[in-house]
């Protein structure tokens, strides 16, 4: 950031993707990147010899990513098929020799952003449909329940968001409205 020098560049053209979407940090040398259009998730090396490998493929519109270092799980929300709102929440156990994508929910929406919310809970956004208000939901890893966060107003197109765990503030873009909703102490 200080020097503004380019650190590395990777060419994904052989992957035929035009929609690299989200990034999650594995460690100081590696990132995970989702490709929503091709259904792949990549592990990207950012060390002295940048490169990438496919971690998972065939996921229905992988979108938001969150890596839980303690559990060694990469959580993934799917956007699903365009216009069908059939995306799900799942994970990839990175500690396994051959990582496999496992779904935690059935088809529940057009999912976008994903982040840790509280111990054992994930927060994810759902567009629902392009002509209806979206939601921000909680997934309880222990009970497997999904329930919405109460927002102060409807949000059309809740995409990638930011939740400040220390301050309890949720920043949600309303993409279709061109606005940003800021919620203090959002509650389920």
N, C-alpha and C positions, 0 to 999 in steps of 0.2 A: 504494500500500500504506500509506503514511504517513497519508494523509487519509481513506482508506477511501471516497472518493467514487467513484460509478459513472462510468466514463469514457465508455462508449457502450452502446447497446442496439440489436440488429438483430432484425427480425421475419422469420423464415424460413417463416411459415405458408403463403405462396403456393407454396412448394416441396413442401408436403405431406410433409415429413420429420419424424419423431419420434425420430430416432436419429443426431443429430450426434455424431461419435465422437472423432476425433483431431485434433490441431492440429500444424502445422509452421510455423516462422517463415521467411518469405521475406526480409523486411527489417524495418526499424523501423516501417514503415507498413502492412505487409501480412502476412497469415497465409494458410495453406491449411487447410481444414477438410473432413473426410470425412463423408459422409452414408451410413451403411451400408445403411439401408433403401431408399433411392432409387437408389443406384448413382452418385451424383454427388460431385464434388470441387469445392469453391468456393474462390475467391480472395476473401478478406475484407479490405477496406480499413479500417484503424483510425485513419485520420488525421482531420482536421477534419470531413470529410463521410463518415461510415461508410457502407459499402455492400458488396455482393458481386456477383460474376459467376461463372458456371459455367465451370470450367476443363476438366472432363472429365465425361462421363456414360456410362451403360451399363456401368459396371464392376460385377463380381459381388461385391457387398458390400464396397466399399472400407472398410478398417479403419485399420490403422496407417499413418502417414506419416513420411517422413524426407526433408528437403530438403538436398541436397549443393550448397552454394553454388559450389564450384569447378567442378563439372561442370554446374551449372545443371539438375540433374535432381531431380524430385520422385519418390522411390521410394514405392511403394504395396504393401501386402499386402492381399489380398482374403480375407474370411471365406468367401466362396463362397455357395452356396445352403444354406439352413438344413438341417442334418442330413445333408449330402452330402460334407463334407470335400473340396470341389473348388476351393478358393481357390488363387490363384497369386500370385507376386511379379512386379511390373512397374514401369515408370517412365513419367514424362511429361517430355519434354525441354522445359523452360520457355523455352529460347532460340529455339525455333521460332516462327514467326509464328502458326501455328495448331497449338497443342499436341495431340499424339496419344498415347494410352495404348498402350504396347507391353509385352507379356508377356515376362518373362525365364525363366519356368518354365512347365511345364504344370500341371495341377491336382495340388496336393501336400498339401492339408490345410485346416483351419479356422484361418486365420492371423489374428493379432491385433496384437501389438506389433511395432515396427520401430525400429531404431537403428543408427548406425554402430558397428562393433566394432573394427576395425583398418583401416589403409590398404587400400582395395580390398575390404573385407569388410563385410557387413551382418549384423546379428543379428536374428532374428525368432522370435516364439513361435507355436506350433501347438497348438491344443486337441486335435488328432487326432480325438477323438470324446468325447462327454460321459460315456461309461462306461469310458474308458480313460485312462491317464496321458498327459499332453501332453509336448511337447518344446520346447526352445529350440534353434534351428538357426542355422548360419552359411551365408551365401551368398557365394561368392567371385566377385566381379565379373569377374575375369580368366579364371578357368578354368570358370566357370559351374557349379561343383560346389555341392551342398547337403549338409551333414553336421551331425550333432547335437553340441551341447555336452554334456559328461558332467556331469550333476547328481548331487549326493550322495544324492538320493532322488527317487522319482516325484512328479510335480506334477500334480494334477487341475485343469485350467482355467488354464493359464498365460496370463494376459492381457497388458495393457500392463505393461512392466517398465522398470527403469532399470539401465543399465550405466555405472558410473563408470570411464571410460577411464584416468584418472590413477591410481586406487587398484586397479584390476582387480577391482572388486566388482560382482556381479550381484544385483539385488534382483528376485525373481520372485514375484508373488502367486499363490497356489494358491486361486483363487476358489471352487472347489467345496468346499474344505476350510476356508475362512476363515482361512488362514494365510499367512505370508510366508516364503519361503525366501531366505536370504542366502548366496551362494556367493563365497568369496574365491579369486581367480585361477582362474576356470573355464577348462577346457581342452577343445578339440575332441577 
